[in-house]
Amino acid sequence: MSENCTHNCETCHEACADRDPKSMLKKPHELSDIKNVIAVVSGKGGVGKSLVTSLLASSMQKKGYHTAILDADITGPSIPRAFGVSEKAYANEYGLLPAKSKLGIDMMSINLLLDSDTDPVLWRGPVIAGAVSQFWTDVIWNDVDFMFVDMPPGTGDVPLTVFQSIPVKGIIVVTSPQELVSMIVEKAVRMAEMMNVPVLGIVENMSYFQCPDCGSRHSIFGESHIEKIAEKHGIPSVSRLPIDPSIAAACDRGEIEKTDAPWLAQLCAGLEKQCGF
């Protein structure tokens, strides 16, 4: 407990061992029904976290579940563009309604509320964290089996807000093969451990390039260390995404839902088991 403790847990952002983590959970909108929340995190930017979020949501939607994406990356939102969603979110007398992708994935992102998706968000940390909370409390999420929260990189205000105010069932860590990134990944994993949130899997993006002519694999960014990290922290699932220009092109066209992701099949099966499906 901090020496400056006011004993008001709702206004505190410190990781205090004396506080029950559930005491800070916020209720979703009264008309929402959200069964499982999975946060997709990374220790640093540029590793493809939003790509993995999009592929996971699409994969689970294709398996017959109703999925949703809460885009918590307020200053760098990219989810709507990847799905080709340009219609703005709107509200009715009951609350804010999410936009829908072509396959029916519900999503809420700050870009769905701005006049232009190129308008910058010049907000300080607490205001950004407050907006993420409102995406949880003010949006009507109807009958969602899996909600994936696309987190901003690092371990700052927004990840802390999400872990403290939303009932996250587990996290998926996204990384890339570089040795330096391995160190940063462990920061994200240890933050989850400190917040008592299980790590359900690690996804290594840009893991290798497979030659379309001869089929051989090349480790463009160095050899992988992902198994060592997973073994060290007891993480059950390890997935690798290749460097594939067609995936990037699908994102640019807003057609990520047309991309199948067999590399995530084991992780998706693990999510089903973890969540009792």
DOGUDO-885121 format. One record per residue (C-alpha): x negated, y negated, z; residue in three letters. Coordinates in steps of 0.5 Angstrom, whole numbers, plus 2048, in hexadecimal, padded with zeros to 3 digits. Layout:
<atoms>
XYZALA...
</atoms>
This chain:
<atoms>
800800800MET7FD7F97FESER7FC7F4804GLU8017EF800ASN8067F4800CYS80D7F1800THR8117F8801HIS8157F67FBASN8137FC7F6CYS8177F97F0GLU8137F37EFTHR80C7F77F0CYS8087F97EBHIS8027FD7EFGLU8018047EFALA8038057F6CYS80280C7F9ALA80880A7FFASP80D8097F9ARG81280E7F7ASP81180D7EFPRO81880F7EELYS81A8097F2SER8188047ECMET81C8087E7LEU8218047E3LYS8288067E1LYS8298077D9PRO82F8037D6HIS8368067D9GLU8388097D3LEU83180C7D1SER82F8137D1ASP8288157D1ILE82681C7D3LYS81E81C7D2ASN8198167D1VAL8128187CFILE80D8127CEALA8088127C9VAL80280E7CBVAL7FA80D7C9SER7F480A7CDGLY7F38057C7LYS7F68037C1GLY7F58057BAGLY7F680D7BBVAL7FD80E7B8GLY80180E7BELYS80780B7BASER8068107B5LEU8068167BAVAL80C8137BDTHR8108127B6SER80E8197B4LEU81081C7BBLEU8178197BBALA81881B7B3SER8168227B5SER81A8237BBMET8208207B7GLN81F8257B1LYS82082A7B6LYS8278287B8GLY8258247BETYR82881C7BFHIS8228187C0THR8208117C1ALA81A80C7C1ILE8198077C6LEU8148027C3ASP8108007C9ALA80A7FD7C5ASP80D7F67C5ILE8077F27C2THR8067F77BDGLY80C7FB7BBPRO80C7FF7B5SER8128047B6ILE8178017B2PRO8128007ACARG8108077ACALA8188097ABPHE81A8047A6GLY81E8017ABVAL81F7FA7AASER8277F87ACGLU8277F47B3LYS8297F77B9ALA8307F47BCTYR8347F47C2ALA83B7F57C3ASN83F7F47CAGLU83C7FA7CDTYR8357F97CCGLY82F7F97C7LEU82F7FE7C1LEU8298027BEPRO8288027B7ALA8288097B3LYS82380C7AFSER8268107A8LYS8258177ACLEU8298137B2GLY8248127B7ILE82580C7BCASP8208077BDMET81F8007C0MET8197FC7BFSER8187F47C0ILE8177F47B8ASN81F7F67B8LEU8207EF7BCLEU81C7EA7B8LEU81E7E67B2ASP8187E97AESER8137EF7B0ASP80D7EB7AFTHR80F7E67B5ASP80A7E77BAPRO80C7E87C1VAL8087E37C6LEU80A7E57CDTRP8067E77D3ARG8067EE7D6GLY80C7ED7DBPRO8107EA7D6VAL80E7F07D1ILE8107F57D6ALA8167F27D8GLY8187F37D0ALA8177FA7D1VAL81B7FB7D7SER8217F87D3GLN8207FD7CEPHE8218027D3TRP8277FF7D7THR82B7FB7D2ASP82A7FF7CCVAL8308047CBILE82C80B7C9TRP8328107C8ASN8318177C9ASP8298177C8VAL82681E7C9ASP81E81B7C8PHE81C8147C9MET8158137C7PHE81280C7CAVAL80D8097C5ASP8088067CAMET8038017C9PRO7FC8037CAPRO7F88037D0GLY7FB8037D8THR7FE7FC7D8GLY8047F97DAASP8097FC7D6VAL8068047D7PRO8078027DELEU80E7FF7DETHR8108057D9VAL80D80A7DEPHE8108077E4GLN8178057E1SER81980A7DCILE81A8127DEPRO8148147DAVAL81481C7D9LYS80D81C7D7GLY8088197D2ILE80481A7CCILE7FD8177CBVAL7FB8167C4VAL7F48157C2THR7EE8167BDSER7E881A7BCPRO7E38147BEGLN7DF8167C5GLU7E080F7C7LEU7E88107C7VAL7E78167CBSER7E58127D1MET7EB80D7D0ILE7F08137CFVAL7EE8157D6GLU7F080E7D9LYS7F780F7D6ALA7F78177D8VAL7F58147DFARG7FA80F7DFMET8008147DEALA7FD8187E4GLU7FD8127E8MET8048117E7MET8068187E7ASN8088197E0VAL8068207DDPRO80281F7D6VAL8068247D1LEU8018247CCGLY7FB8207C8ILE7FB81F7C1VAL7F581D7BDGLU7F68197B7ASN7F18187B1MET7EE81F7B4SER7EC8217ADTYR7EC8207A6PHE7EE8267A1GLN7EC82679ACYS7F1827795PRO7ED82B791ASP7E9830795CYS7ED83079BGLY7E782F7A0SER7E882A7A6ARG7E38247A7HIS7E38217AESER7E281A7ABILE7E28177B2PHE7DE81C7B6GLY7DF8227B9GLU7E58237BESER7E58237C5HIS7EC8247C6ILE7EC82B7C9GLU7E78297CFLYS7EC8237D1ILE7F28287D1ALA7EF82D7D5GLU7EC8287DALYS7F38267DBHIS7F782C7DAGLY7FB8297D4ILE7FF82F7D1PRO7FF82C7CASER7FA82A7C5VAL7FC8287BESER7F78257B8ARG7FA8207B2LEU7F68207ACPRO7F481A7A8ILE7F981A7A3ASP7FA81479EPRO80181679DSER8038157A4ILE80180E7A4ALA80480D79DALA80B8107A0ALA80A80B7A6CYS8098057A1ASP80F80779DARG8138087A4GLY81480F7A2GLU8118127A8ILE8178177A9GLU81581A7A2LYS80F81D7A5THR80F8237A8ASP80A8247AEALA80882C7AFPRO80282A7B3TRP8078287B9LEU80B82E7B9ALA8088317BFGLN80982A7C3LEU81082A7C1CYS8118317C3ALA80E82F7CAGLY8128297CALEU81882D7C9GLU8168327CFLYS81482D7D4GLN81B8297D3CYS81F8307D3GLY8218317CCPHE
</atoms>
